[in-house]
Amino acid sequence: MEQIRLTKYEVEDALINLKQVTLEVTDACNLRCKYCGYGDLYFGYDKREDKYLSFDMVKTLIDYLVDFWKSKKATSQIPKTYIGFYGGEPLMNMDLIKQTVEYVENLKINRNFVFAMTTNAMLLDRYMDYIAGKKFNTLISLDGNSKGHSYRVNHSGRNSFDTVYRNVKLLQQKHPEYFVEHVNFNSVLHNRNSVETTYTFIKNEFGKTPAMSELNNSGIRSDKIEEFNRTYRNKAESLLQSENYEKLSEDIFVGEPQTEQLLLFLHQYSGNTFRNYTDLFIDESELKYRSTGTCTPFGKKLFLTVNGKIIQCERIDHNFALGSVENGRVNLDLDYVVNRFNSYLDKLSKQCTVCHRKKSCIQCLYYIPDIDGDKPVCHGFMNKNDFERFQSYCLSHLAKKPQLYEKLMTEVLVE
């Protein structure tokens, strides 16, 4: 299989069919979570200065995208685009959120817009009627019970659990149908909680299965490595320590680390996955490919920071900005976007060529140390022995749970 470079056409196509616009409506927050990605443990983000995104900046970006969408033909008859509100704590800039929603709802364009938000729920009681009325897809940050949530503290260092729990319960009681259909939870694992305690608490209290994530191990400050190591908890190890491991693994499904790996393995190597009927007639050995787990720029989302930077994702270093919104205009040079991405591919091409996992790479190149240097080293690289161990790991899990094959192949879509 031949590797393929990024083209301007691909970036244009990604913008035409843009799935999500995420707005950092403020970098201010009413909590000081100990492990926050914008906190003391990490570097690689713009300084937090309690700024609030202006509606003029949002309008400038939306108008740019609308003009782009009107001039190009999307692949779907009625494309769907999520407008996501992110922070800091987005509810601290509720005026901007309302302005944006009103503006988007009044656009004269053939596109379906869905609103979404990630919130710590500290101000949820004030705005829940509006959020529920607009059917926001709301992701609430909750790390389980009071002890598990104890790293999420206010500015005085007090655990925010009681306020968050009370507000979420109120939302569940006032808007039960909305809660069932549009509310979900995200939980961060650390040394004060576990997969089992977190899952059990949220499932029992709210009837939901939380998405559980490990602490980001990229961009850690050198003087905070010991503190990070004390705080970090591995998801797979935490799950294995559960008293009800089998039942818990079944309930969280692809959230279980081994099942998640098996999913990726089957979709890449089983030879039985097809996106459409035409795939049945394609010889995969003749296909070109791009050996990176990195998303195509704007292939999944476009992120606008409170400082006007345009980035392809909120999870990466702000130094990887691809454009900006300033002085009433959008500065986005697609040739620059393409050339910068391809320069990273070129730096890694020798490693990728001999990597045995290049067909199913999950390594985001923006997390590779020194990617802007001369000789970055990819930590996701697998030689033949590494890949055989990975293959054995996946197949042994399947052998223990053969029922997963049909479920993974029929119920889960990998994008």
TASULVEN-V567408 format. One record per residue. N is the residue number from 1. PHI is phi in radians with two decimals (none if undefined). NEAR is the number of other C-alpha atoms within 12 Angstrom. Layout:
BEGIN
{{N/PHI/NEAR} {N/PHI/NEAR}}
END
This chain:
BEGIN
{{1/none/15} {2/-1.67/17} {3/-1.31/23} {4/-2.12/18} {5/-1.53/25} {6/-1.24/34} {7/-2.07/22} {8/-1.10/23} {9/-1.03/19} {10/-1.11/24} {11/-1.18/32} {12/-1.07/29} {13/-1.09/27} {14/-1.11/34} {15/-1.21/38} {16/-1.06/34} {17/-1.82/34} {18/-0.92/37} {19/-1.49/33} {20/-2.67/34} {21/-1.95/41} {22/-1.89/41} {23/-1.94/47} {24/-1.44/47} {25/-1.24/43} {26/-2.83/34} {27/-1.76/34} {28/-1.39/27} {29/-2.59/34} {30/-1.56/28} {31/-2.14/35} {32/-2.29/27} {33/-1.05/32} {34/-1.06/29} {35/-1.87/33} {36/-0.93/32} {37/-1.11/32} {38/-1.87/33} {39/-1.79/28} {40/-1.21/24} {41/-1.30/30} {42/-2.16/28} {43/-2.20/25} {44/1.73/26} {45/-2.37/30} {46/-1.13/26} {47/-0.97/20} {48/-1.36/24} {49/-2.23/16} {50/0.94/22} {51/-1.56/24} {52/-2.20/33} {53/-1.12/37} {54/-1.56/30} {55/-1.16/31} {56/-1.01/23} {57/-1.19/32} {58/-1.10/43} {59/-1.07/29} {60/-1.04/25} {61/-1.17/37} {62/-1.10/36} {63/-1.07/25} {64/-1.05/23} {65/-1.18/32} {66/-1.09/26} {67/-1.06/19} {68/-1.14/22} {69/-1.12/30} {70/-1.24/20} {71/-1.58/15} {72/-2.18/18} {73/-1.75/21} {74/-1.40/23} {75/-1.32/17} {76/-1.76/18} {77/-1.14/12} {78/-2.25/16} {79/-1.09/24} {80/-1.95/23} {81/-2.25/33} {82/-1.51/29} {83/-1.84/38} {84/-1.80/35} {85/-1.96/44} {86/-2.41/40} {87/-2.47/39} {88/0.62/37} {89/-1.88/36} {90/-1.03/41} {91/-1.16/38} {92/-1.33/33} {93/-2.21/33} {94/-1.14/30} {95/-1.04/20} {96/-1.12/28} {97/-1.04/39} {98/-1.13/26} {99/-1.07/21} {100/-1.15/34} {101/-1.05/31} {102/-1.07/17} {103/-1.16/23} {104/-1.15/30} {105/-1.14/20} {106/-1.74/14} {107/-1.21/21} {108/-1.66/15} {109/-2.65/24} {110/-1.47/20} {111/-2.66/29} {112/-1.63/23} {113/-1.84/32} {114/-2.16/27} {115/-1.73/36} {116/-2.49/32} {117/-2.69/42} {118/-1.93/34} {119/-2.45/42} {120/-1.51/41} {121/1.25/41} {122/-1.14/33} {123/-1.93/30} {124/-1.07/34} {125/-1.09/26} {126/-1.32/18} {127/-2.12/27} {128/-1.13/33} {129/-1.12/22} {130/-1.16/22} {131/-1.07/35} {132/-1.16/29} {133/-1.11/20} {134/-1.59/23} {135/0.95/24} {136/-1.07/33} {137/-1.38/28} {138/-1.92/37} {139/-1.86/32} {140/-1.76/41} {141/-1.50/39} {142/-2.61/49} {143/-1.69/44} {144/1.82/43} {145/-1.32/31} {146/-1.01/25} {147/-1.15/24} {148/-1.11/32} {149/-1.57/38} {150/-1.25/30} {151/-1.43/33} {152/-1.59/39} {153/-1.93/30} {154/-1.43/23} {155/-1.17/16} {156/-1.62/12} {157/1.51/16} {158/-1.59/21} {159/-0.98/27} {160/-1.52/34} {161/-0.98/31} {162/-1.03/23} {163/-1.17/25} {164/-1.09/32} {165/-1.05/31} {166/-1.09/20} {167/-1.18/27} {168/-1.20/37} {169/-1.09/26} {170/-1.11/23} {171/-1.08/33} {172/-1.07/28} {173/-1.33/19} {174/-1.35/18} {175/-2.31/24} {176/-1.07/20} {177/-1.17/15} {178/-1.04/24} {179/-1.04/31} {180/-1.13/22} {181/-1.54/18} {182/-2.22/27} {183/-1.92/36} {184/-2.41/32} {185/-2.19/36} {186/-2.10/31} {187/-2.18/39} {188/-1.74/39} {189/-1.46/38} {190/-2.80/37} {191/-1.38/28} {192/-1.92/25} {193/-2.45/35} {194/-2.70/37} {195/-1.03/47} {196/-1.17/39} {197/-1.15/33} {198/-1.19/41} {199/-1.05/41} {200/-1.07/28} {201/-1.11/28} {202/-1.21/33} {203/-1.15/24} {204/-1.22/16} {205/-1.43/22} {206/-2.22/29} {207/1.19/20} {208/-2.13/29} {209/-1.74/33} {210/-1.30/37} {211/-1.38/31} {212/-2.02/38} {213/-2.23/29} {214/-1.42/32} {215/-1.09/27} {216/-1.12/28} {217/-1.71/27} {218/-1.91/26} {219/1.32/29} {220/-1.41/29} {221/-1.11/22} {222/-1.07/16} {223/-1.47/14} {224/-2.06/21} {225/-1.10/18} {226/-1.11/13} {227/-1.11/19} {228/-1.05/29} {229/-1.09/22} {230/-1.21/16} {231/-1.47/27} {232/-1.15/29} {233/-2.35/26} {234/-1.36/27} {235/-1.13/31} {236/-1.10/26} {237/-1.14/21} {238/-1.09/31} {239/-1.15/32} {240/-1.12/21} {241/-1.46/19} {242/-1.24/22} {243/-1.17/16} {244/-1.91/18} {245/-0.97/22} {246/-1.09/18} {247/-1.14/17} {248/-1.13/28} {249/-1.05/31} {250/-1.16/21} {251/-1.19/23} {252/-1.48/27} {253/0.91/29} {254/-1.26/28} {255/-1.32/28} {256/-1.37/34} {257/-0.95/28} {258/-1.17/32} {259/-1.18/34} {260/-1.10/27} {261/-1.13/31} {262/-1.08/37} {263/-0.98/35} {264/-1.10/32} {265/-1.10/34} {266/-1.13/32} {267/-1.21/27} {268/-1.66/24} {269/-2.09/22} {270/-1.30/20} {271/1.35/17} {272/-2.08/19} {273/-2.01/28} {274/-2.45/21} {275/-1.36/18} {276/-2.71/10} {277/-1.12/9} {278/-1.13/10} {279/-1.07/14} {280/-1.15/13} {281/-1.82/11} {282/-1.74/16} {283/-1.51/12} {284/-1.06/19} {285/-1.15/12} {286/-1.63/11} {287/-1.33/14} {288/-1.46/16} {289/-2.62/21} {290/-2.07/31} {291/-1.49/39} {292/-2.71/37} {293/-1.49/26} {294/-1.33/30} {295/-1.14/29} {296/-1.04/37} {297/-0.86/41} {298/1.21/37} {299/-1.16/27} {300/-2.04/27} {301/-2.83/30} {302/-2.19/43} {303/-1.98/43} {304/-1.88/43} {305/-1.44/46} {306/-1.10/41} {307/-1.63/31} {308/1.55/38} {309/-1.39/34} {310/-1.79/38} {311/-2.22/39} {312/-1.44/40} {313/-2.86/34} {314/-1.35/36} {315/-1.60/31} {316/-1.95/31} {317/-0.95/32} {318/-1.15/29} {319/-1.21/24} {320/-1.61/30} {321/-1.04/35} {322/-1.85/34} {323/-3.04/31} {324/-2.77/31} {325/-2.07/32} {326/-2.77/24} {327/0.93/13} {328/1.30/19} {329/-2.55/20} {330/-1.71/28} {331/-1.85/23} {332/-2.48/29} {333/-1.60/18} {334/-1.16/25} {335/-1.13/21} {336/-1.10/20} {337/-1.01/30} {338/-1.13/25} {339/-1.14/20} {340/-1.18/28} {341/-1.09/36} {342/-1.15/27} {343/-1.13/21} {344/-1.21/36} {345/-1.06/34} {346/-1.10/27} {347/-1.11/24} {348/-1.76/36} {349/-1.04/27} {350/-1.12/19} {351/-1.18/25} {352/-1.11/33} {353/-1.04/26} {354/-1.80/17} {355/-1.35/26} {356/-1.41/23} {357/-1.89/33} {358/-1.09/34} {359/-1.25/32} {360/-2.26/32} {361/-1.06/29} {362/-2.07/27} {363/-1.40/26} {364/-1.39/29} {365/-1.16/38} {366/-1.27/39} {367/-1.69/29} {368/-1.43/30} {369/-0.99/23} {370/1.06/19} {371/-1.10/26} {372/-1.53/22} {373/-1.47/13} {374/-1.42/13} {375/-2.36/18} {376/-1.18/25} {377/-2.04/25} {378/-1.44/31} {379/-1.38/24} {380/-1.53/30} {381/-1.07/34} {382/-2.25/27} {383/-1.44/19} {384/-1.05/15} {385/-1.14/14} {386/-1.07/16} {387/-1.20/23} {388/-1.13/16} {389/-1.17/16} {390/-1.08/25} {391/-1.09/27} {392/-1.11/18} {393/-1.04/21} {394/-1.21/29} {395/-1.21/26} {396/-1.19/18} {397/-1.14/26} {398/-1.16/25} {399/-1.11/15} {400/-1.30/16} {401/-2.32/21} {402/-1.06/17} {403/-1.15/16} {404/-1.20/28} {405/-1.00/27} {406/-1.10/18} {407/-1.14/20} {408/-1.22/28} {409/-1.39/27} {410/-1.94/18} {411/-1.81/15} {412/-2.09/22} {413/-1.87/16} {414/-1.71/20} {415/-2.14/15}}
END
